[in-house]
Amino acid sequence: MAICKLCKQDKTLLKMSHIIPEFIYEGLNLYDAQHKYFKSDIHKFVVDDSKYDRIPKGEYEGDILCSDCDSILLGRIESYATTVLFGKNDFCSNGGRITKNNSIAPVAVFENVDYVQFKLFLLSILWRASISKRDFFYNVKISEVHQENIRHMLYSNTAKDVNDYPIIVRSYKADETLPVAFIGQPKTEENLGMSAVTFLFGGLFITYYITEACEDANILYFQSIKKDNTLSIYFIPPEDCGVYLRKFMS
């Protein structure tokens, strides 16, 4: 028995909890026939064909979550996210169609994306990575205060307002030479005077701004998932896609 990091109750903890949910590895076809993860080295995409090592089950960690939190609480929002990422909207296969151009960038606007469920799903990845001891997530750096805020949001099923931990999704699929079946090591950097953590999978950059009641509301609001259940995915210009991706090489 030990304390579950999500519900804070003394329970039997699982020996294996995925940090990035397993359905993402499966949806991107990153498992082989033996259900081992194709771990890609982004450096090697441009130098030779030895792109992959095989390791079991992706990135996971034991003794952090109880079965109820892993399978039920987080499992519920993961089930919803599966339909968004690989089902009805299929973000990770094609990133959507460019439906309009604006002053920022070409954009695909998705409707009927449940604000609460999908935002909490994305925040669950950030939160799990922030408490993980896995080397893959050592660059995910957020304070204990923010960890606790996000934990409470997950446990209480409360997504708060758009400008509380706003999340922006961008696509690099305009450059068709770059790999899509790829999960990059997340990075933390300063952006707009805030700490921003970016994850990369399926040709998408998922950037979290670590802030509550963000003062840059006008900058981030229109690019974030919104309470009207719309999500915009912004397309990075083809000439800039490689520059963004190379940030994940070091």
DOKOL-610953 format. One line per 10 residues: number of its first residue (from 0); their letters; for each residue x, y, z of N, C-alpha, C. Coordinates in steps of 0.1 Angstrom, whole numbers, plus 2048, in hexadecimal, padded with zeros to 3 digits. Layout:
NUM) A) X:Y:Z:X:Y:Z:X:Y:Z | ...
//
This chain:
0) MAICKLCKQD) 808:7F4:800:800:800:800:809:80D:800 | 804:817:7F9:80C:823:7F8:802:82E:7F4 | 806:83A:7F4:7FE:846:7F0:7FD:847:7E1 | 7F1:846:7DB:7F0:849:7CD:7F2:858:7CB | 7F9:85C:7C1:7FD:86A:7BE:7F1:872:7B9 | 7E7:86B:7B4:7DB:872:7AF:7D0:874:7B9 | 7CB:869:7BF:7C1:86A:7C9:7C5:86D:7D7 | 7D3:86B:7D9:7D9:86D:7E6:7D4:864:7F1 | 7CF:858:7ED:7CA:84E:7F6:7D4:843:7F7 | 7D4:83C:803:7DD:831:805:7D7:824:7FF
10) KTLLKMSHII) 7DD:820:7F4:7D8:815:7EC:7E4:80D:7E6 | 7E0:801:7E1:7EA:7F9:7D9:7EC:800:7CC | 7F8:803:7C9:7FC:80A:7BD:800:800:7B1 | 7FD:805:7A5:800:7FC:79A:80F:7FC:797 | 814:7F1:792:822:7F0:78F:825:7F6:781 | 81B:7F9:779:81E:7FF:76C:813:809:769 | 816:815:768:80C:820:763:813:827:758 | 80D:828:74D:813:830:742:812:83F:745 | 81D:846:741:81D:854:742:816:85A:736 | 81B:857:72A:813:85A:71E:80B:84D:71B
20) PEFIYEGLNL) 7FD:84F:71B:7F4:843:71A:7F8:83A:70E | 7F6:82D:711:7FA:823:708:7F3:824:6FA | 7E6:829:6FB:7DF:829:6EE:7E6:832:6E4 | 7EE:83C:6E8:7F5:845:6DF:800:83D:6D8 | 807:835:6DF:811:82C:6D9:80B:823:6CF | 7FF:81D:6D2:7F8:814:6CA:7F3:81B:6BD | 7ED:827:6C0:7E7:82E:6B5:7F1:833:6AB | 7FD:835:6AF:808:83A:6A6:810:82E:6A0 | 80B:822:6A3:812:815:69E:820:815:6A3 | 823:818:6AF:830:818:6B5:834:80B:6BC
30) YDAQHKYFKS) 82B:801:6BB:82D:7F4:6C1:830:7EA:6B5 | 839:7E0:6B8:83A:7D5:6AE:831:7CA:6B1 | 833:7BE:6AA:82A:7B3:6AC:82B:7AD:6BA | 836:7AF:6C1:838:7AB:6CF:834:7B5:6D9 | 82D:7C0:6D4:828:7CA:6DD:834:7D2:6E4 | 83F:7D3:6DD:84A:7DB:6E2:84A:7E8:6DA | 84E:7F2:6E1:84E:800:6DC:859:802:6D3 | 857:808:6C7:861:80D:6BE:866:81A:6C4 | 871:81A:6CA:876:827:6CF:87F:82E:6C5 | 87A:839:6C0:881:83F:6B4:88B:84A:6B9
40) DIHKFVVDDS) 896:84A:6B1:8A0:854:6B4:89F:85E:6A9 | 89A:86A:6AC:898:874:6A2:8A4:878:69A | 8B0:877:6A1:8BD:87A:69A:8BE:872:68D | 8BA:865:68E:8BD:85B:684:8B4:85C:678 | 8A9:864:679:8A0:865:66D:8A7:86B:661 | 8B2:873:664:8B8:879:659:8C6:873:655 | 8CA:869:65C:8D8:863:659:8D8:855:655 | 8CE:84C:65A:8CE:83E:656:8C1:838:659 | 8C0:82B:656:8B3:824:658:8B2:81E:666 | 8BC:81F:66E:8BB:818:67C:8B4:821:685
50) KYDRIPKGEY) 8A7:823:683:89F:82D:68A:89A:829:698 | 899:81C:69A:891:817:6A5:899:80D:6AE | 897:80E:6BB:899:804:6C4:88C:7FF:6C9 | 88C:7F3:6CF:87F:7ED:6D4:880:7EC:6E3 | 877:7F2:6EA:876:7F1:6F8:868:7EE:6FC | 865:7E7:707:857:7E3:70A:84F:7EE:70F | 843:7EF:70A:838:7F7:710:839:806:711 | 843:80C:70B:844:81B:70B:849:81F:719 | 845:82C:71D:84A:832:729:83F:830:734 | 843:829:73E:83A:826:749:841:826:756
60) EGDILCSDCD) 83A:827:761:840:828:76E:837:821:778 | 83D:81B:782:835:814:78D:834:81C:799 | 82A:818:7A2:828:81D:7AF:825:82C:7AF | 81D:831:7A5:818:83F:7A5:809:840:7A6 | 802:836:7A0:7F3:837:7A0:7ED:82A:7A4 | 7E1:82B:7AB:7D9:820:7AE:7D1:81C:7A2 | 7CB:810:7A2:7C3:80B:797:7B7:814:794 | 7B0:819:79E:7A5:821:79C:7A8:82E:794 | 7B3:834:798:7B7:841:792:7BC:83E:783 | 7C4:833:782:7CA:830:775:7BF:82B:76B
70) SILLGRIESY) 7B7:822:76F:7AE:81B:766:7A0:822:765 | 79C:828:770:78E:82E:770:78F:83D:76D | 795:845:777:796:853:776:79D:858:769 | 7A9:853:767:7B0:857:75B:7AC:84F:74F | 7A8:843:751:7A3:83A:746:797:840:73F | 78E:847:747:783:84D:740:786:858:736 | 78F:861:73A:793:86C:731:79C:867:726 | 7A3:85C:728:7AB:856:71E:7A3:84F:713 | 798:849:718:78E:843:70E:788:84E:705 | 785:859:70B:780:864:703:78B:869:6F9
80) ATTVLFGKND) 797:86B:6FE:7A2:870:6F6:7A5:867:6EA | 7A3:85A:6EC:7A6:851:6E1:79D:854:6D5 | 790:857:6D8:787:85A:6CD:78B:867:6C6 | 791:871:6CE:795:87D:6C8:7A1:87C:6C0 | 7AB:876:6C5:7B8:875:6BF:7B9:86B:6B3 | 7B2:860:6B5:7B3:856:6AA:7A5:852:6A5 | 79B:859:6A9:78D:855:6A5:787:85F:69C | 77D:866:6A2:774:86F:69A:77C:87A:694 | 786:880:69B:78D:88B:696:79A:887:690 | 7A0:87D:695:7AC:877:690:7B8:881:68E
90) FCSNGGRITK) 7BA:888:69A:7C5:892:69A:7D2:88C:695 | 7D5:880:69A:7E3:87B:699:7E5:875:68B | 7DB:872:684:7DD:86C:676:7DF:877:66C | 7D7:882:66D:7D9:88C:663:7D9:89A:668 | 7D6:89C:676:7D7:8A9:67C:7CC:8B2:677 | 7C2:8AD:670:7B6:8B5:66C:7B9:8BC:65F | 7AF:8C2:659:7B0:8CA:64D:7B2:8D8:651 | 7B9:8DF:649:7BA:8EE:64B:7AC:8F4:647 | 7A6:8F9:651:798:8FE:64E:798:90D:64D | 7A2:914:651:7A3:922:64F:7B1:927:651
100) NNSIAPVAVF) 7B4:933:64C:7C1:93A:64F:7BE:946:657 | 7C6:949:661:7C5:955:668:7D2:95C:669 | 7D3:966:672:7DF:96E:673:7EB:966:67A | 7E7:95B:680:7F1:953:687:7F7:949:67E | 7EF:940:679:7F3:935:670:7E7:92E:66B | 7E9:925:660:7DE:91D:65C:7DA:914:668 | 7CD:911:668:7C8:90A:674:7BD:901:670 | 7BC:8F5:677:7B1:8EC:676:7A9:8ED:683 | 79C:8F0:682:793:8F2:68D:78A:8E6:68F | 78C:8DF:69B:784:8D3:69E:778:8D7:6A7
110) ENVDYVQFKL) 76C:8D3:6A4:761:8D5:6AD:75D:8C9:6B5 | 755:8CB:6BF:750:8C0:6C7:75B:8B8:6CE | 766:8C0:6D2:770:8BA:6DA:76E:8BE:6E9 | 769:8B5:6F1:765:8B8:6FE:770:8BF:706 | 76D:8CB:70A:777:8D3:711:77C:8CD:71D | 774:8C8:726:778:8C3:733:780:8B6:731 | 77A:8AD:72A:781:8A0:728:78E:8A1:721 | 78E:8A8:716:79B:8A8:70E:7A6:8B1:715 | 7A2:8BC:71B:7AC:8C4:722:7B2:8BC:72E | 7A9:8B5:735:7AE:8AD:741:7B7:8A1:73C
120) FLLSILWRAS) 7B3:89C:731:7BC:891:72B:7CA:896:728 | 7CA:8A2:721:7D8:8A7:71E:7DF:8AB:72B | 7D8:8B1:735:7DE:8B4:741:7E3:8A8:749 | 7DC:89D:747:7E0:891:74E:7EE:88C:749 | 7F1:88E:73D:7FE:88A:737:809:893:73E | 806:8A0:73E:810:8AA:744:812:8A6:753 | 807:8A4:75A:808:8A1:768:810:894:76B | 80D:889:764:814:87D:765:823:87E:762 | 826:886:758:834:888:754:83B:890:75E | 834:899:765:83B:8A2:76E:83E:89B:77B
130) ISKRDFFYNV) 837:890:77F:83A:888:78B:843:87C:788 | 845:87A:77B:84D:86E:777:85C:86F:77A | 862:864:77D:870:864:77E:877:85E:772 | 870:85B:768:876:856:75B:87F:861:755 | 88A:85C:750:893:866:749:88D:86D:73D | 884:866:737:87D:86C:72B:876:879:72E | 872:87B:73B:86A:886:73F:871:890:748 | 87F:88F:748:886:897:751:885:8A6:74E | 881:8AA:742:880:8B8:73E:872:8BE:741 | 869:8B5:746:85C:8BA:74A:85D:8C0:758
140) KISEVHQENI) 85E:8CD:759:861:8D4:766:856:8DD:769 | 84D:8DA:773:843:8E3:778:844:8E2:787 | 83F:8ED:78E:841:8ED:79C:837:8E4:7A3 | 839:8E2:7B0:830:8D9:7B7:822:8E0:7B9 | 822:8ED:7B9:815:8F4:7BA:80D:8F1:7AD | 813:8F2:7A1:80C:8EF:795:808:8E0:794 | 811:8D8:798:80E:8C9:799:802:8C7:7A1 | 801:8CD:7AC:7F5:8CB:7B5:7E8:8D1:7AF | 7EA:8DC:7A9:7DE:8E2:7A2:7D8:8D9:798 | 7E1:8D4:78F:7DD:8CB:784:7D8:8BE:78A
150) RHMLYSNTAK) 7DE:8B9:794:7D9:8AC:79A:7CB:8AE:79F | 7C8:8BA:7A6:7BB:8BC:7AB:7B1:8BE:79F | 7B5:8C4:794:7AC:8C5:788:7A8:8B7:783 | 7B2:8AE:782:7B0:8A1:77D:7A7:899:787 | 7A9:89A:794:7A2:892:79D:794:897:79F | 792:8A4:79D:784:8AA:79F:77D:8AB:792 | 783:8A7:787:77D:8A8:779:77A:8B7:776 | 783:8C0:779:780:8CE:777:78B:8D4:76E | 787:8D9:762:791:8DE:759:794:8EC:75A | 78D:8F3:763:78E:902:765:78C:909:758
160) DVNDYPIIVR) 791:916:757:78F:91E:74C:79A:91C:741 | 797:921:735:7A1:91F:72A:7AF:924:72E | 7B0:92F:735:7BD:935:738:7C3:930:745 | 7BD:925:74A:7C4:91E:755:7CB:912:74E | 7D8:912:74E:7E0:908:747:7DB:907:739 | 7DC:911:731:7D8:911:723:7E1:907:71B | 7DB:901:711:7E2:8F7:709:7E0:8FA:6FA | 7EB:8FB:6F3:7EB:8FE:6E5:7F0:8F1:6DD | 7EA:8EE:6D2:7EE:8E3:6CA:7F2:8E8:6BC | 7FE:8E4:6B8:803:8E8:6AB:807:8DB:6A3
170) SYKADETLPV) 807:8DC:696:80A:8D1:68E:816:8D4:685 | 820:8CA:683:82B:8CC:67A:829:8C4:66D | 81D:8C0:66B:81A:8B7:65F:81B:8BE:652 | 81C:8CB:652:81E:8D2:645:82B:8CE:63E | 835:8C9:645:841:8C3:640:83F:8B4:640 | 83C:8AE:635:839:8A0:634:845:897:635 | 851:89D:635:85D:895:636:860:891:645 | 859:897:64E:85C:895:65C:854:88A:662 | 85A:882:66C:853:877:671:846:87B:67A | 83C:873:678:830:875:680:82E:86A:68B
180) AFIGQPKTEE) 832:85E:688:831:853:691:83D:854:69B | 83C:85E:6A4:847:862:6AC:842:868:6B9 | 849:865:6C4:846:86C:6D1:853:872:6D5 | 853:87F:6D6:85F:887:6D9:861:889:6E8 | 86D:88B:6ED:86F:88E:6FB:86A:89C:6FE | 861:89D:708:85C:8AB:70B:866:8B5:710 | 864:8C1:70D:86D:8CC:711:865:8D7:719 | 86D:8DD:722:867:8E9:729:870:8F5:725 | 869:900:722:870:90D:71E:867:918:722 | 86D:924:721:866:930:724:85F:935:717
190) NLGMSAVTFL) 852:939:718:84B:93E:70D:841:948:712 | 840:954:70C:837:95E:710:839:962:71F | 845:960:724:848:963:732:843:959:73C | 83F:94D:736:83A:942:73F:841:935:73C | 841:92C:745:846:91F:742:83D:917:739 | 842:911:72F:83A:90A:725:840:8FC:723 | 838:8F2:724:83D:8E4:722:837:8DF:715 | 83F:8D9:70C:83A:8D4:700:83D:8C5:6FE | 832:8BE:6FB:833:8B0:6F7:831:8AF:6E8 | 836:8A4:6E3:836:8A1:6D5:832:893:6D2
200) FGGLFITYYI) 827:891:6CB:823:884:6C6:819:885:6BA | 81A:87C:6B1:811:87B:6A6:811:887:69D | 81D:88E:69C:81E:89A:693:818:8A6:69A | 815:8A6:6A7:810:8B1:6AE:819:8B6:6B9 | 81A:8C3:6BB:820:8C9:6C7:815:8CD:6D0 | 815:8C8:6DD:80B:8CB:6E7:813:8D4:6F1 | 80F:8E1:6F2:816:8EA:6FB:80D:8EE:706 | 812:8EC:712:80B:8F0:71E:811:8FC:724 | 809:907:727:80E:912:72E:80B:911:73D | 816:911:745:814:90E:753:811:91A:75B
210) TEACEDANIL) 804:91D:75A:7FF:92A:761:7F0:929:763 | 7EC:930:76E:7DE:931:771:7D9:93F:76D | 7CD:940:768:7C8:94D:765:7D2:955:75D | 7D6:950:752:7E0:955:749:7DD:964:746 | 7E7:96D:747:7E5:97B:744:7E5:97D:735 | 7EC:974:72E:7ED:976:71F:7E0:96F:719 | 7D5:972:71E:7C8:96C:71A:7C6:96D:70B | 7C8:978:706:7C5:97A:6F7:7CE:972:6EE | 7DA:970:6F3:7E4:969:6EB:7E1:95A:6EB | 7DE:955:6F6:7DD:946:6F8:7CE:942:6F6
220) YFQSIKKDNT) 7C5:94A:6F9:7B7:945:6F9:7B3:940:6EC | 7B5:947:6E1:7B0:944:6D4:7B7:937:6CE | 7C3:934:6D4:7CA:928:6CF:7C7:91B:6D8 | 7C0:91D:6E3:7BF:912:6EC:7B2:90A:6EA | 7B1:8FE:6EF:7A4:8F8:6F0:79A:900:6F8 | 78E:901:6F3:784:90B:6F9:778:904:6FF | 771:90C:707:765:906:70E:759:904:704 | 75B:90A:6F8:750:907:6EE:753:8FA:6E7 | 75D:8F3:6EC:760:8E5:6E7:766:8E5:6D9 | 76E:8F0:6D6:776:8F1:6CA:785:8F0:6CE
230) LSIYFIPPED) 78C:8EA:6C5:79B:8EA:6C6:7A1:8ED:6B9 | 7AA:8F6:6B9:7B1:8FA:6AD:7BF:8F4:6AD | 7C3:8EF:6A1:7D0:8EA:6A0:7D7:8F2:695 | 7E2:8F9:699:7E9:902:691:7F4:8FB:689 | 7F5:8FE:67C:7FF:8F8:674:80C:900:673 | 817:8FB:677:824:902:676:827:903:667 | 82C:90E:662:830:90F:654:83A:904:650 | 83A:8FE:644:843:8F3:641:852:8F6:643 | 856:903:640:864:906:642:868:907:650 | 85F:907:659:862:908:668:861:8FB:66F
240) CGVYLRKFMS) 85A:8F1:669:857:8E5:670:864:8DE:675 | 86E:8DD:66D:87A:8D6:671:881:8DE:67D | 880:8EB:67D:886:8F3:688:880:8EF:695 | 872:8EE:695:86B:8EB:6A1:86F:8DD:6A5 | 86F:8D3:69C:872:8C5:69F:880:8C3:6A5 | 889:8CB:6A0:897:8C9:6A4:899:8CD:6B3 | 88F:8D5:6B9:890:8D7:6C7:88F:8CB:6CF | 88A:8C0:6CA:888:8B4:6D1:893:8AA:6CE | 89E:8AF:6C8:8A9:8A6:6C5:8B4:8A6:6D0 | 8B4:8B0:6D8:8BF:8B2:6E2:8BA:8AD:6EF
//
